Amino acid sequence: MIGVFLQKQGSSTQVNLIESNYIRKSCVLWIITIGIRNNIYLKNPFLQFTHNGLNAFYMNLKNLVILASSAVLITSCKNGKLFGKKTESSDVTGWNYNDKNMGGYQVSREKEQRTGPGLVFIQGGTFTMGATEEDVMSDWNNIPRRVTVNSFYIDRTEVANVHYREYLYWINNVFDGDEFKAVRDGALPDTLVWRSELAYNEPLVEYYFRHPSYNYYPVVGVTWKQAHDFCLWRTDRVNEKALVDKGFINKNSLKNIQGLGQENFNTKAYLMGEYQATPGTAAKSKSNPLKNPNGTPRTQVTFEDGILLPSYRLPTEAEWEYAALGYINQNPLPSTKDSKRGEELIANKQVYSWSQNVNGLRDERRGSWQGTFLANFKRGSGDNMGVAGGLNDNAVYTAAVGSFFPNGFGLYNMSGNVSEWVEDVFRPLSPQDVNDVAPFRGNKFQTIDLGKENKAERDSLGRIKYRNVTDEESKTRRNYQKGDVINYLDGDSLIMGVAYGYGKTTLISDHSRVIKGGSWNDRAYWLSPGTRRFMEEDQASSTVGFRCAMDRLGSAAGNGRKTGISYKQRKQNARKQ
């Protein structure tokens, strides 16, 4: 690309200006090359060069010219946008994005959703939800049905004692006033769930939740409501740290949490301008990628900037069951990139959450693992862990959340250890009633409560206030006509006067939530992800814990992958239009 031409013209020195034809028209590099005749001496009388000495001098001079010209090339091409980022513009107006001279409309350069702490990406798909073996309980509440689940994220492990104590620590420090006593007490797990009339479980009552030996054992004694609140807290802490890491919130805000009360960080309140954060150093810096329309640094982050994550939440029943089966391990040739097609095939139907032995409870692979149990469960009456010297699952009660072999998605203890809360309200025939895409029962639509002044407000905990959507607001819509649709198509009939009567005709109510997965005290039947039971959302048990999930935004195939099938376009007309 760069040529150095030596031209012999007696003892004269000629300067040649050469234009490069290999770069954009905007990047013009003039290279000065000096032709020096062989065996010529410089006019300086004190310096005489032999033939070899002149060659050495010429090589040094040549290297110097190349280095200097390269520096000029890089500088000019950077200014000419050869190495700089191409300005992105609108396909519908032609106006530039992120350009203060064209309105200053900002479009984030962040294109992918990052994975939140503790989460695993679950690529969605279709599967048969429901029973995988004989219905020995005769409940007939998990009739098999093919459904599709969108891609999402879920925790690698169950939430452990140490994680829930971290939550309590924050609650106790932020809401330390007497007026928040109910808040602090309401977050505590019920350790009395370990008690039994005819068993000695007092050590578990006293020590299971607090002692460091049980730090990474699953938290139990937590109601559905408490698990739901934990997800809300986790969302705010993760997003707060993301803003601190990016320099948009002062890092000292993480140090001073004592007595904050209502003035703690809440994601929705921050986005709506109801929470005023102290900007960090990077927010006011010229290198801040976020700009106001006039080009000055912007200190307030919006959700469109791609920095904040969606909310943590409990997984839906369909999501949990799909993730538990981990059928990606039953695909003989899964796609790992857009250019490589995968097989649309599930080789074997699984009964449990592991693929090593699709119908059995022990590992069949040869080696030290052969014959070991793949889950923590109750093998039979009076047998919770085997005999001394040969314990079959090494756990009489719960086991550490990272124990046993992970399933196809890398998730631990989706069968056994503890059953887990999911988001759904329980109905026996929900598998037949719900949609076949993203199935879920439990919708009670809400909207922001704007109050009398038509302005969003925060509650005493610093969260934005919501209210239930009314039937009057919904009656003209095509996609739903009621705000509370928990009972939709569940057999209730206002005309016939038929309805669920909790405590009268059934134990099922609008507060009954699904639990999945089986526990340390369950027989093998309940380890199948297709089985389902329920508890009231304000009740707790020594056999029930939870894990969190998060929505996946963007490509269902994952980061770095495209949505849909991309074909190369043929040029229809090479001439400019």
Secondary structure as a PSIPRED ss2 file (coil, helix, strand):
# PSIPRED VFORMAT (PSIPRED V4.0)

   1 M C   1.000  0.000  0.000
   2 I C   1.000  0.000  0.000
   3 G C   1.000  0.000  0.000
   4 V C   1.000  0.000  0.000
   5 F C   1.000  0.000  0.000
   6 L C   1.000  0.000  0.000
   7 Q C   1.000  0.000  0.000
   8 K C   1.000  0.000  0.000
   9 Q C   1.000  0.000  0.000
  10 G C   1.000  0.000  0.000
  11 S C   1.000  0.000  0.000
  12 S C   1.000  0.000  0.000
  13 T C   1.000  0.000  0.000
  14 Q C   1.000  0.000  0.000
  15 V E   0.000  0.000  1.000
  16 N E   0.000  0.000  1.000
  17 L E   0.000  0.000  1.000
  18 I E   0.000  0.000  1.000
  19 E E   0.000  0.000  1.000
  20 S C   1.000  0.000  0.000
  21 N C   1.000  0.000  0.000
  22 Y C   1.000  0.000  0.000
  23 I C   1.000  0.000  0.000
  24 R C   1.000  0.000  0.000
  25 K C   1.000  0.000  0.000
  26 S C   1.000  0.000  0.000
  27 C C   1.000  0.000  0.000
  28 V C   1.000  0.000  0.000
  29 L C   1.000  0.000  0.000
  30 W E   0.000  0.000  1.000
  31 I E   0.000  0.000  1.000
  32 I E   0.000  0.000  1.000
  33 T E   0.000  0.000  1.000
  34 I E   0.000  0.000  1.000
  35 G C   1.000  0.000  0.000
  36 I C   1.000  0.000  0.000
  37 R C   1.000  0.000  0.000
  38 N C   1.000  0.000  0.000
  39 N C   1.000  0.000  0.000
  40 I C   1.000  0.000  0.000
  41 Y C   1.000  0.000  0.000
  42 L C   1.000  0.000  0.000
  43 K C   1.000  0.000  0.000
  44 N C   1.000  0.000  0.000
  45 P C   1.000  0.000  0.000
  46 F C   1.000  0.000  0.000
  47 L C   1.000  0.000  0.000
  48 Q C   1.000  0.000  0.000
  49 F C   1.000  0.000  0.000
  50 T C   1.000  0.000  0.000
  51 H H   0.000  1.000  0.000
  52 N H   0.000  1.000  0.000
  53 G H   0.000  1.000  0.000
  54 L H   0.000  1.000  0.000
  55 N H   0.000  1.000  0.000
  56 A H   0.000  1.000  0.000
  57 F H   0.000  1.000  0.000
  58 Y H   0.000  1.000  0.000
  59 M H   0.000  1.000  0.000
  60 N H   0.000  1.000  0.000
  61 L H   0.000  1.000  0.000
  62 K H   0.000  1.000  0.000
  63 N H   0.000  1.000  0.000
  64 L H   0.000  1.000  0.000
  65 V H   0.000  1.000  0.000
  66 I H   0.000  1.000  0.000
  67 L H   0.000  1.000  0.000
  68 A H   0.000  1.000  0.000
  69 S H   0.000  1.000  0.000
  70 S H   0.000  1.000  0.000
  71 A H   0.000  1.000  0.000
  72 V H   0.000  1.000  0.000
  73 L H   0.000  1.000  0.000
  74 I H   0.000  1.000  0.000
  75 T H   0.000  1.000  0.000
  76 S H   0.000  1.000  0.000
  77 C H   0.000  1.000  0.000
  78 K H   0.000  1.000  0.000
  79 N H   0.000  1.000  0.000
  80 G C   1.000  0.000  0.000
  81 K C   1.000  0.000  0.000
  82 L C   1.000  0.000  0.000
  83 F C   1.000  0.000  0.000
  84 G C   1.000  0.000  0.000
  85 K C   1.000  0.000  0.000
  86 K C   1.000  0.000  0.000
  87 T C   1.000  0.000  0.000
  88 E C   1.000  0.000  0.000
  89 S E   0.000  0.000  1.000
  90 S C   1.000  0.000  0.000
  91 D C   1.000  0.000  0.000
  92 V C   1.000  0.000  0.000
  93 T C   1.000  0.000  0.000
  94 G C   1.000  0.000  0.000
  95 W C   1.000  0.000  0.000
  96 N E   0.000  0.000  1.000
  97 Y C   1.000  0.000  0.000
  98 N C   1.000  0.000  0.000
  99 D C   1.000  0.000  0.000
 100 K H   0.000  1.000  0.000
 101 N H   0.000  1.000  0.000
 102 M H   0.000  1.000  0.000
 103 G C   1.000  0.000  0.000
 104 G C   1.000  0.000  0.000
 105 Y C   1.000  0.000  0.000
 106 Q C   1.000  0.000  0.000
 107 V C   1.000  0.000  0.000
 108 S C   1.000  0.000  0.000
 109 R C   1.000  0.000  0.000
 110 E C   1.000  0.000  0.000
 111 K C   1.000  0.000  0.000
 112 E C   1.000  0.000  0.000
 113 Q C   1.000  0.000  0.000
 114 R C   1.000  0.000  0.000
 115 T C   1.000  0.000  0.000
 116 G C   1.000  0.000  0.000
 117 P C   1.000  0.000  0.000
 118 G C   1.000  0.000  0.000
 119 L E   0.000  0.000  1.000
 120 V E   0.000  0.000  1.000
 121 F E   0.000  0.000  1.000
 122 I E   0.000  0.000  1.000
 123 Q C   1.000  0.000  0.000
 124 G C   1.000  0.000  0.000
 125 G E   0.000  0.000  1.000
 126 T E   0.000  0.000  1.000
 127 F E   0.000  0.000  1.000
 128 T E   0.000  0.000  1.000
 129 M E   0.000  0.000  1.000
 130 G C   1.000  0.000  0.000
 131 A C   1.000  0.000  0.000
 132 T C   1.000  0.000  0.000
 133 E C   1.000  0.000  0.000
 134 E C   1.000  0.000  0.000
 135 D C   1.000  0.000  0.000
 136 V C   1.000  0.000  0.000
 137 M C   1.000  0.000  0.000
 138 S C   1.000  0.000  0.000
 139 D C   1.000  0.000  0.000
 140 W C   1.000  0.000  0.000
 141 N C   1.000  0.000  0.000
 142 N C   1.000  0.000  0.000
 143 I C   1.000  0.000  0.000
 144 P C   1.000  0.000  0.000
 145 R E   0.000  0.000  1.000
 146 R E   0.000  0.000  1.000
 147 V E   0.000  0.000  1.000
 148 T E   0.000  0.000  1.000
 149 V E   0.000  0.000  1.000
 150 N C   1.000  0.000  0.000
 151 S C   1.000  0.000  0.000
 152 F E   0.000  0.000  1.000
 153 Y E   0.000  0.000  1.000
 154 I E   0.000  0.000  1.000
 155 D E   0.000  0.000  1.000
 156 R C   1.000  0.000  0.000
 157 T C   1.000  0.000  0.000
 158 E C   1.000  0.000  0.000
 159 V C   1.000  0.000  0.000
 160 A E   0.000  0.000  1.000
 161 N H   0.000  1.000  0.000
 162 V H   0.000  1.000  0.000
 163 H H   0.000  1.000  0.000
 164 Y H   0.000  1.000  0.000
 165 R H   0.000  1.000  0.000
 166 E H   0.000  1.000  0.000
 167 Y H   0.000  1.000  0.000
 168 L H   0.000  1.000  0.000
 169 Y H   0.000  1.000  0.000
 170 W H   0.000  1.000  0.000
 171 I H   0.000  1.000  0.000
 172 N H   0.000  1.000  0.000
 173 N H   0.000  1.000  0.000
 174 V H   0.000  1.000  0.000
 175 F C   1.000  0.000  0.000
 176 D C   1.000  0.000  0.000
 177 G C   1.000  0.000  0.000
 178 D H   0.000  1.000  0.000
 179 E H   0.000  1.000  0.000
 180 F H   0.000  1.000  0.000
 181 K H   0.000  1.000  0.000
 182 A H   0.000  1.000  0.000
 183 V H   0.000  1.000  0.000
 184 R H   0.000  1.000  0.000
 185 D H   0.000  1.000  0.000
 186 G H   0.000  1.000  0.000
 187 A H   0.000  1.000  0.000
 188 L C   1.000  0.000  0.000
 189 P C   1.000  0.000  0.000
 190 D C   1.000  0.000  0.000
 191 T H   0.000  1.000  0.000
 192 L H   0.000  1.000  0.000
 193 V H   0.000  1.000  0.000
 194 W H   0.000  1.000  0.000
 195 R C   1.000  0.000  0.000
 196 S E   0.000  0.000  1.000
 197 E C   1.000  0.000  0.000
 198 L C   1.000  0.000  0.000
 199 A E   0.000  0.000  1.000
 200 Y C   1.000  0.000  0.000
 201 N C   1.000  0.000  0.000
 202 E H   0.000  1.000  0.000
 203 P H   0.000  1.000  0.000
 204 L H   0.000  1.000  0.000
 205 V H   0.000  1.000  0.000
 206 E H   0.000  1.000  0.000
 207 Y H   0.000  1.000  0.000
 208 Y C   1.000  0.000  0.000
 209 F C   1.000  0.000  0.000
 210 R C   1.000  0.000  0.000
 211 H C   1.000  0.000  0.000
 212 P H   0.000  1.000  0.000
 213 S H   0.000  1.000  0.000
 214 Y H   0.000  1.000  0.000
 215 N C   1.000  0.000  0.000
 216 Y C   1.000  0.000  0.000
 217 Y C   1.000  0.000  0.000
 218 P E   0.000  0.000  1.000
 219 V C   1.000  0.000  0.000
 220 V C   1.000  0.000  0.000
 221 G C   1.000  0.000  0.000
 222 V C   1.000  0.000  0.000
 223 T C   1.000  0.000  0.000
 224 W H   0.000  1.000  0.000
 225 K H   0.000  1.000  0.000
 226 Q H   0.000  1.000  0.000
 227 A H   0.000  1.000  0.000
 228 H H   0.000  1.000  0.000
 229 D H   0.000  1.000  0.000
 230 F H   0.000  1.000  0.000
 231 C H   0.000  1.000  0.000
 232 L H   0.000  1.000  0.000
 233 W H   0.000  1.000  0.000
 234 R H   0.000  1.000  0.000
 235 T H   0.000  1.000  0.000
 236 D H   0.000  1.000  0.000
 237 R H   0.000  1.000  0.000
 238 V H   0.000  1.000  0.000
 239 N H   0.000  1.000  0.000
 240 E H   0.000  1.000  0.000
 241 K H   0.000  1.000  0.000
 242 A H   0.000  1.000  0.000
 243 L H   0.000  1.000  0.000
 244 V H   0.000  1.000  0.000
 245 D H   0.000  1.000  0.000
 246 K C   1.000  0.000  0.000
 247 G C   1.000  0.000  0.000
 248 F C   1.000  0.000  0.000
 249 I C   1.000  0.000  0.000
 250 N C   1.000  0.000  0.000
 251 K H   0.000  1.000  0.000
 252 N H   0.000  1.000  0.000
 253 S H   0.000  1.000  0.000
 254 L H   0.000  1.000  0.000
 255 K C   1.000  0.000  0.000
 256 N C   1.000  0.000  0.000
 257 I C   1.000  0.000  0.000
 258 Q C   1.000  0.000  0.000
 259 G C   1.000  0.000  0.000
 260 L C   1.000  0.000  0.000
 261 G H   0.000  1.000  0.000
 262 Q H   0.000  1.000  0.000
 263 E H   0.000  1.000  0.000
 264 N C   1.000  0.000  0.000
 265 F C   1.000  0.000  0.000
 266 N C   1.000  0.000  0.000
 267 T H   0.000  1.000  0.000
 268 K H   0.000  1.000  0.000
 269 A H   0.000  1.000  0.000
 270 Y H   0.000  1.000  0.000
 271 L H   0.000  1.000  0.000
 272 M C   1.000  0.000  0.000
 273 G C   1.000  0.000  0.000
 274 E C   1.000  0.000  0.000
 275 Y C   1.000  0.000  0.000
 276 Q C   1.000  0.000  0.000
 277 A C   1.000  0.000  0.000
 278 T C   1.000  0.000  0.000
 279 P C   1.000  0.000  0.000
 280 G C   1.000  0.000  0.000
 281 T C   1.000  0.000  0.000
 282 A H   0.000  1.000  0.000
 283 A H   0.000  1.000  0.000
 284 K H   0.000  1.000  0.000
 285 S C   1.000  0.000  0.000
 286 K C   1.000  0.000  0.000
 287 S C   1.000  0.000  0.000
 288 N C   1.000  0.000  0.000
 289 P C   1.000  0.000  0.000
 290 L C   1.000  0.000  0.000
 291 K E   0.000  0.000  1.000
 292 N C   1.000  0.000  0.000
 293 P C   1.000  0.000  0.000
 294 N C   1.000  0.000  0.000
 295 G C   1.000  0.000  0.000
 296 T C   1.000  0.000  0.000
 297 P E   0.000  0.000  1.000
 298 R C   1.000  0.000  0.000
 299 T C   1.000  0.000  0.000
 300 Q C   1.000  0.000  0.000
 301 V C   1.000  0.000  0.000
 302 T C   1.000  0.000  0.000
 303 F H   0.000  1.000  0.000
 304 E H   0.000  1.000  0.000
 305 D H   0.000  1.000  0.000
 306 G C   1.000  0.000  0.000
 307 I C   1.000  0.000  0.000
 308 L C   1.000  0.000  0.000
 309 L C   1.000  0.000  0.000
 310 P C   1.000  0.000  0.000
 311 S C   1.000  0.000  0.000
 312 Y E   0.000  0.000  1.000
 313 R E   0.000  0.000  1.000
 314 L C   1.000  0.000  0.000
 315 P C   1.000  0.000  0.000
 316 T C   1.000  0.000  0.000
 317 E H   0.000  1.000  0.000
 318 A H   0.000  1.000  0.000
 319 E H   0.000  1.000  0.000
 320 W H   0.000  1.000  0.000
 321 E H   0.000  1.000  0.000
 322 Y H   0.000  1.000  0.000
 323 A H   0.000  1.000  0.000
 324 A H   0.000  1.000  0.000
 325 L H   0.000  1.000  0.000
 326 G C   1.000  0.000  0.000
 327 Y H   0.000  1.000  0.000
 328 I H   0.000  1.000  0.000
 329 N H   0.000  1.000  0.000
 330 Q H   0.000  1.000  0.000
 331 N C   1.000  0.000  0.000
 332 P C   1.000  0.000  0.000
 333 L C   1.000  0.000  0.000
 334 P C   1.000  0.000  0.000
 335 S C   1.000  0.000  0.000
 336 T C   1.000  0.000  0.000
 337 K E   0.000  0.000  1.000
 338 D C   1.000  0.000  0.000
 339 S C   1.000  0.000  0.000
 340 K E   0.000  0.000  1.000
 341 R C   1.000  0.000  0.000
 342 G C   1.000  0.000  0.000
 343 E C   1.000  0.000  0.000
 344 E C   1.000  0.000  0.000
 345 L C   1.000  0.000  0.000
 346 I C   1.000  0.000  0.000
 347 A C   1.000  0.000  0.000
 348 N C   1.000  0.000  0.000
 349 K C   1.000  0.000  0.000
 350 Q C   1.000  0.000  0.000
 351 V C   1.000  0.000  0.000
 352 Y C   1.000  0.000  0.000
 353 S C   1.000  0.000  0.000
 354 W C   1.000  0.000  0.000
 355 S C   1.000  0.000  0.000
 356 Q C   1.000  0.000  0.000
 357 N C   1.000  0.000  0.000
 358 V C   1.000  0.000  0.000
 359 N C   1.000  0.000  0.000
 360 G C   1.000  0.000  0.000
 361 L C   1.000  0.000  0.000
 362 R E   0.000  0.000  1.000
 363 D C   1.000  0.000  0.000
 364 E C   1.000  0.000  0.000
 365 R C   1.000  0.000  0.000
 366 R C   1.000  0.000  0.000
 367 G C   1.000  0.000  0.000
 368 S C   1.000  0.000  0.000
 369 W C   1.000  0.000  0.000
 370 Q C   1.000  0.000  0.000
 371 G C   1.000  0.000  0.000
 372 T C   1.000  0.000  0.000
 373 F E   0.000  0.000  1.000
 374 L C   1.000  0.000  0.000
 375 A C   1.000  0.000  0.000
 376 N C   1.000  0.000  0.000
 377 F C   1.000  0.000  0.000
 378 K C   1.000  0.000  0.000
 379 R C   1.000  0.000  0.000
 380 G E   0.000  0.000  1.000
 381 S C   1.000  0.000  0.000
 382 G C   1.000  0.000  0.000
 383 D E   0.000  0.000  1.000
 384 N C   1.000  0.000  0.000
 385 M C   1.000  0.000  0.000
 386 G E   0.000  0.000  1.000
 387 V E   0.000  0.000  1.000
 388 A C   1.000  0.000  0.000
 389 G C   1.000  0.000  0.000
 390 G E   0.000  0.000  1.000
 391 L E   0.000  0.000  1.000
 392 N C   1.000  0.000  0.000
 393 D C   1.000  0.000  0.000
 394 N C   1.000  0.000  0.000
 395 A C   1.000  0.000  0.000
 396 V C   1.000  0.000  0.000
 397 Y C   1.000  0.000  0.000
 398 T C   1.000  0.000  0.000
 399 A C   1.000  0.000  0.000
 400 A C   1.000  0.000  0.000
 401 V C   1.000  0.000  0.000
 402 G C   1.000  0.000  0.000
 403 S C   1.000  0.000  0.000
 404 F C   1.000  0.000  0.000
 405 F C   1.000  0.000  0.000
 406 P C   1.000  0.000  0.000
 407 N C   1.000  0.000  0.000
 408 G C   1.000  0.000  0.000
 409 F C   1.000  0.000  0.000
 410 G C   1.000  0.000  0.000
 411 L C   1.000  0.000  0.000
 412 Y C   1.000  0.000  0.000
 413 N C   1.000  0.000  0.000
 414 M C   1.000  0.000  0.000
 415 S C   1.000  0.000  0.000
 416 G C   1.000  0.000  0.000
 417 N C   1.000  0.000  0.000
 418 V C   1.000  0.000  0.000
 419 S E   0.000  0.000  1.000
 420 E E   0.000  0.000  1.000
 421 W E   0.000  0.000  1.000
 422 V E   0.000  0.000  1.000
 423 E E   0.000  0.000  1.000
 424 D E   0.000  0.000  1.000
 425 V E   0.000  0.000  1.000
 426 F C   1.000  0.000  0.000
 427 R C   1.000  0.000  0.000
 428 P C   1.000  0.000  0.000
 429 L C   1.000  0.000  0.000
 430 S H   0.000  1.000  0.000
 431 P H   0.000  1.000  0.000
 432 Q H   0.000  1.000  0.000
 433 D H   0.000  1.000  0.000
 434 V C   1.000  0.000  0.000
 435 N C   1.000  0.000  0.000
 436 D C   1.000  0.000  0.000
 437 V E   0.000  0.000  1.000
 438 A C   1.000  0.000  0.000
 439 P C   1.000  0.000  0.000
 440 F C   1.000  0.000  0.000
 441 R C   1.000  0.000  0.000
 442 G C   1.000  0.000  0.000
 443 N C   1.000  0.000  0.000
 444 K E   0.000  0.000  1.000
 445 F C   1.000  0.000  0.000
 446 Q E   0.000  0.000  1.000
 447 T E   0.000  0.000  1.000
 448 I E   0.000  0.000  1.000
 449 D C   1.000  0.000  0.000
 450 L C   1.000  0.000  0.000
 451 G C   1.000  0.000  0.000
 452 K C   1.000  0.000  0.000
 453 E C   1.000  0.000  0.000
 454 N C   1.000  0.000  0.000
 455 K C   1.000  0.000  0.000
 456 A C   1.000  0.000  0.000
 457 E C   1.000  0.000  0.000
 458 R E   0.000  0.000  1.000
 459 D C   1.000  0.000  0.000
 460 S C   1.000  0.000  0.000
 461 L C   1.000  0.000  0.000
 462 G C   1.000  0.000  0.000
 463 R C   1.000  0.000  0.000
 464 I E   0.000  0.000  1.000
 465 K C   1.000  0.000  0.000
 466 Y E   0.000  0.000  1.000
 467 R E   0.000  0.000  1.000
 468 N E   0.000  0.000  1.000
 469 V C   1.000  0.000  0.000
 470 T C   1.000  0.000  0.000
 471 D H   0.000  1.000  0.000
 472 E H   0.000  1.000  0.000
 473 E H   0.000  1.000  0.000
 474 S H   0.000  1.000  0.000
 475 K C   1.000  0.000  0.000
 476 T C   1.000  0.000  0.000
 477 R C   1.000  0.000  0.000
 478 R C   1.000  0.000  0.000
 479 N C   1.000  0.000  0.000
 480 Y C   1.000  0.000  0.000
 481 Q C   1.000  0.000  0.000
 482 K C   1.000  0.000  0.000
 483 G C   1.000  0.000  0.000
 484 D E   0.000  0.000  1.000
 485 V C   1.000  0.000  0.000
 486 I C   1.000  0.000  0.000
 487 N C   1.000  0.000  0.000
 488 Y C   1.000  0.000  0.000
 489 L C   1.000  0.000  0.000
 490 D C   1.000  0.000  0.000
 491 G C   1.000  0.000  0.000
 492 D C   1.000  0.000  0.000
 493 S E   0.000  0.000  1.000
 494 L C   1.000  0.000  0.000
 495 I C   1.000  0.000  0.000
 496 M C   1.000  0.000  0.000
 497 G C   1.000  0.000  0.000
 498 V E   0.000  0.000  1.000
 499 A C   1.000  0.000  0.000
 500 Y C   1.000  0.000  0.000
 501 G C   1.000  0.000  0.000
 502 Y E   0.000  0.000  1.000
 503 G C   1.000  0.000  0.000
 504 K C   1.000  0.000  0.000
 505 T C   1.000  0.000  0.000
 506 T E   0.000  0.000  1.000
 507 L C   1.000  0.000  0.000
 508 I C   1.000  0.000  0.000
 509 S C   1.000  0.000  0.000
 510 D C   1.000  0.000  0.000
 511 H C   1.000  0.000  0.000
 512 S E   0.000  0.000  1.000
 513 R E   0.000  0.000  1.000
 514 V E   0.000  0.000  1.000
 515 I E   0.000  0.000  1.000
 516 K E   0.000  0.000  1.000
 517 G C   1.000  0.000  0.000
 518 G C   1.000  0.000  0.000
 519 S C   1.000  0.000  0.000
 520 W C   1.000  0.000  0.000
 521 N C   1.000  0.000  0.000
 522 D C   1.000  0.000  0.000
 523 R C   1.000  0.000  0.000
 524 A H   0.000  1.000  0.000
 525 Y H   0.000  1.000  0.000
 526 W H   0.000  1.000  0.000
 527 L H   0.000  1.000  0.000
 528 S C   1.000  0.000  0.000
 529 P C   1.000  0.000  0.000
 530 G C   1.000  0.000  0.000
 531 T C   1.000  0.000  0.000
 532 R C   1.000  0.000  0.000
 533 R E   0.000  0.000  1.000
 534 F E   0.000  0.000  1.000
 535 M E   0.000  0.000  1.000
 536 E E   0.000  0.000  1.000
 537 E C   1.000  0.000  0.000
 538 D C   1.000  0.000  0.000
 539 Q C   1.000  0.000  0.000
 540 A C   1.000  0.000  0.000
 541 S C   1.000  0.000  0.000
 542 S C   1.000  0.000  0.000
 543 T C   1.000  0.000  0.000
 544 V E   0.000  0.000  1.000
 545 G E   0.000  0.000  1.000
 546 F C   1.000  0.000  0.000
 547 R C   1.000  0.000  0.000
 548 C C   1.000  0.000  0.000
 549 A E   0.000  0.000  1.000
 550 M E   0.000  0.000  1.000
 551 D E   0.000  0.000  1.000
 552 R C   1.000  0.000  0.000
 553 L C   1.000  0.000  0.000
 554 G C   1.000  0.000  0.000
 555 S C   1.000  0.000  0.000
 556 A C   1.000  0.000  0.000
 557 A C   1.000  0.000  0.000
 558 G C   1.000  0.000  0.000
 559 N C   1.000  0.000  0.000
 560 G C   1.000  0.000  0.000
 561 R C   1.000  0.000  0.000
 562 K C   1.000  0.000  0.000
 563 T C   1.000  0.000  0.000
 564 G C   1.000  0.000  0.000
 565 I C   1.000  0.000  0.000
 566 S C   1.000  0.000  0.000
 567 Y C   1.000  0.000  0.000
 568 K C   1.000  0.000  0.000
 569 Q C   1.000  0.000  0.000
 570 R C   1.000  0.000  0.000
 571 K C   1.000  0.000  0.000
 572 Q C   1.000  0.000  0.000
 573 N C   1.000  0.000  0.000
 574 A C   1.000  0.000  0.000
 575 R C   1.000  0.000  0.000
 576 K C   1.000  0.000  0.000
 577 Q C   1.000  0.000  0.000
